[in-house]
């Protein structure tokens, strides 16, 4: 989920426009990594993913489709309501829905944490605590797939958000096996039709200890 003013954003319209879009590249990359190099539990029906900032479920559905159990968390009840009635939820899905901010949410030990474009919406003073919780909750061999916003992003400086530079990203990823780290600076149109400069770090990393 993405917004430059979370309190005034028309989330219902955003979910309507994005729910049918394909999973994020980072999500697919991480899931493919699990399948190409099976780890301790791959193939076990108890594999668990946590989708932080799940929105209408474009990534959650892909995890479910591949046989993962998913805890889908979003601060907007509209998102959870939208996801709960999706017709493409597999019949045997192990899906738990939870309304709450990332920084206030609690989730169990898991194998995969996905957070597409949601971590930048964590308040800066709470970000490090969230990141530590993410790392602590992942099993050894588990992965995170996420995006972080850079300092050249046109939303840089907005309250209630967190931004990074390459140095701080590198510090966050110390001790992880980095499988994808791509920095992107691009001007494009948002879902709301606004021209915006994006500065994004696309990340997939594996916990090794």
Helices and strands as residue ranges (DSSP letters): H 11-18, H 25-36, E 48-52, H 58-65, E 69-74, H 77-84, E 95-99, G 102-104, E 110-115, G 119-121, H 124-137, E 138-150, E 163-164, H 166-172, E 176-189, E 195-207
